[in-house]
């Protein structure tokens, strides 16, 4: 079951049981039976009117809980705390969940004027720095689907809600590898985000900073980007190390199992 879950999660978009057969090396009927069982449990979701599956709500919740409470959390939080000490403002680690951005870690600054968002909090994808960075890294079809599925909410007078205008902006963000939003999600707040990449070079998270406009200009926020990038690299290395440690433990457990009788 876990192999099927992992295979579906690695595909960018709906996938059928027959598409998974070469990846898993299992009979088609077996893969389909497991996928249907996982669908009933809520770990997979079947696209309406098709035989294709995507990640289900229970798998998404499990993934988020794992990220928030993972074995690397302490070290990740320490990296974030060091970043806050360096830049002097609140910093976060975020991941993408559907069409929303979720905070999985956060360290507040010591300033009395700040925005309180706890791990697990969600922010919109179209007008937050992290959200726009995630959008810029998506395949065009997926990005267009998210931006046009429903009317985008205008959170402040500066929020851009025209999908075409957002698409043009995302080209610039993709080229720069950095996203900035100035009072587009919350009035009086500037945000900047940089990507965290996994071992395959895919964007898997962001490191972001928020600062009140009373203390920072866009130019001053941009000056903090190198510090955010160093933190993002450190967090990526922590995640990679945690993943390798997990695989080592699994391999060790397998070698400890008694051999089957011939």
Secondary structure, 3 states (H helix, E strand, C coil): CHHHHHHHHHCCCCEEHHHHHHHHCCCHHHHHHHHHHHHHHCCEEECCCCCEEEECHHHHHHHHHHHHCCCCHHHHHHHHHHHHHHHCCEEEEEEEECCEEEEEEEECCCCCCCCCCCCCCEEECCCCHHHHHHHHHCCHHHHHHHHHCCCCCCCCCCCCCCHHHHHHHHHHHHHHCEEEEECCCCCCEEEEEEEEECCCCCEEEEEEEEEECCCCCHHHHHCCHHHHHHHHHHHHHHHHHHHHHHHHHHHHHHHHCCCCCC
